[in-house]
Every structure is written in C-alpha cells, then in structure tokens.
Amino acid sequence: MIFLAIPLFVAFLAPSLAQEPSPREIDGLTAVPINIHSVNAKVVFDLDTNKAKATADMVFEMTGDGGMPVFDLRQKIDTITLDGESIAVETCAPHDFGRLSGTMLILERELEPGKIYTLHFDYQLRQPVSPQSNPIGWGDGKLNWDFFFSDLNQGRYMEMWFPSNLLYDMFKFDLDVAIKGTEVKHLLVSNGVTTEVGPLHWKVSFPDHFTAFSHMLVIIPAKDVKIGGGTFKLNGETKEIRVTVRNDAGASVETVLKQVESDMEEFSKTMGAWQHTGPIEIVIWPGSRSMEYDGATTTAMGALRHELFHSWFGRGAKPQSQNDGWWDEAWTVYFSDGGRTPASRTKTEGKPFELSSGDEWNRTTPSTSYRAGSFFFSRVAGTIGEEELIKHMASFYEKHALKTVSTAELERHLVEESGNEDLHQLFHRYVYGKEGKYGAEK
Ligand SMILES: [Zn+2]
C-alpha cells in the first residue's frame, strides 16, 4: 500500500497453513487458530432499498489440540449456524486482542481437531466495523463497491466483508454477487475468475493460494470508466493486461498500458517471471490511496509502478504474518521507488529500530516500513553490494512466489546466499530493534 501524501523517497492448493499463532487466553476464553478450507458467500445489492443481504459458509478445521475457534468478520451478524445447528450470536462475539491486532471473533464452543466444521452466517452487508473503512457507495440506480483492503490498520482485509483469517491461512473463496433494482450497466473488476451468469449477476472464484489480503474486487457503473487491454510477452508466454481507468482519474488507457508494459518488462528481467495465474488487472482512480493485490492493483497513477512491483514482493512472495509486512514495503520502496541511500551514509550505527514485532497476533504493518525499511535494505546493500542484494532478492522471489514467507526466512536466505554473517547484526538491530550484539543473548 502507499499514500502519495507520504513522500516516497524522503532520503532519496490444498488449503495450507504456514505458521499460525499460538492459542491465546482472552476474556477467560482460549482462542485457537483455525485452518479455513473454503469460504462460499453470496451478496445481493438491492438498489430499491439500498440494502445488501449477505450469506457466507466457512468450512474449517481446528489447529493443534482443538478448542474455541478464532477468526474475524467485521459485520453485524444476524444469525449463525454450526453444522446446521443454531448458535446464539452473542456466543460468537468480538474480543480485543490488543492495540496491534484489534478485535477477533471467538466462537464459544470447544471444537475437536481433525473434524471439518461449517459455520453459516446471515447478515446485512454494511460499512465494515474496521478502522478507516469505506461505506458501500449507494447511488441513484448505481452501485460503487470496492473491497478496499489496507495493510496499515487491523481488520482491513477480507474480514471486512466475509469471514476470514489471519495471513498464515490460504483458502479458496467463491463469491456470488448480484445487483437488483436497476438496469444501469455495471462492471465487476476482479483478480478472481469472473463469470457473468446473468444481467448484473456474477460468480467470482478466487484460487486457493490466496490469503485474506489477496482479493481485489471493484463494482462500478460502466459509464464511469474506460476500459482497455493489451498483452505482455513473458518467456514466450503471452499474458493479458486488463486496464480500467475511472473517468475522473485524468489518465488515458494508452498511457496506463504503456507504463504497465515497460514496468512489467523491467521487473520481469530483474526479479524473475510474473507468476500470477490470471491476467494483470489494473484499476486507476484519482486520489492519494493505492493498494496492491495478487497480480492486481487499485491505484492512483503516481503509485502504479510501486503497486505493480508488489505483485512480485508483497502479493507474489507474500508476508506470512503482519510481522513480515515490513519487508515488502521496504523492498518496494528501495527497488521500484528508487529509495536507496548511498553506502557511505549507511555506516553510522544509529538507533535500534523495530520493523517486525514479537506479537504473533499483530495485524498492522508499521508505517516506518517505507522509510526505515528501505534504509535497512540500503544498509544490506552497503554490506554485501547492491548487485548481490538484487540477485538474492530475485532468488528469494523465485523460491517463494505465490507462497507466504517470514522475516526469519528472509534473514536466513540473505545470509546463506551472500555468505555474509554480518547481516544477522543488521536484522538484530534494524528489524528486530534490539540493542547489543546478535547472538550475545543466547
Ligand atoms: Zn506499498
């Protein structure tokens, strides 16, 4: 994610689980992470009443020894069933996990490990109860709806609209979405596989390697945008580029396509092949807020390059938890935004700096990831040389594309590839924010 208001360069398959957090006691309940297998949801937007009815089925199993499942949904739920049995909504309430994580739902039922459960939810889809969320755009015969994810606040991914999990979990998501009460033509733009099943009625299928922050979806009246497309050649393979430009964004489809093609070529040459399964999906809008998704972006023109690069780092090789969210912003600023500091200026020791917190339930990327994070990569470049660093980041992407990966694995990778043990000290001081010498505490 990027806000243009912040100067970019101030100094210059089967559903799978990565490492889930440990169970945690909250309000006298033991919250146990779950492994979501699939989410299947349906929404009907009614433009006569300006109400949206939603239903969602979440199929999951417990991790570890089982216990009370914890997950999130930032909507006011009307009814819940567990395997068809009615559950009192009050027994699936939000509980506060602290400043960095916000609230999550704990279902007050002891569930067994190794069994598959289905939770069913009915609710009216409204503006999510998440910090700095956007309302649904109800207009006269028109609908504007954007998933509008963000890394910078907790509770701002899929859980805003549908039941979802923390980043360690990959799961399949199928969405059926329809608009009633209007004849106005609307477009649905998404990085899922989209089928128009009727007038103003779509089915969108998101792949099972997606995590809570992967899904891009925008519904917009067709006459408010210009659309276009092109192709991009990658190792003899042709990839489709699809562009949707809002009329008020002040850019032409041709300008956008030209920039996408040139950036794609540069990033593919330096970082490795684009790995995403679908077309490259770009939505351009005005304003200061831009966001990356897997193989896609909703972005201001000025942040297009930055967001596109995130399809390699951030939504290509993906952070395994929010404690790993710093490196994708840091490396994106360093590489795509030119946020590099000369080696001569990276030698002063400076203060320790924490970019990766020790809170396993953290759901916020620190805003210091951009500046202090890119400065960290400048320190690495100053230690092993920039060419080496770029080469090792490319092999890191290659190894982890479409998978999640932790800060510890990045550290191990850079040390092993460069053979330079001094990098441990840089992580120790400028990523984990610790005083003293690396290894001294052991
Ligand atoms: Zn970003």
Boltz pocket constraint, residues with backbone or C-beta under 6 A from the ligand:
constraints:
  - pocket:
      binder: B
      contacts: [[A, 1], [A, 2], [A, 292], [A, 306], [A, 310], [A, 328], [A, 329], [A, 332]]
      max_distance: 6.0
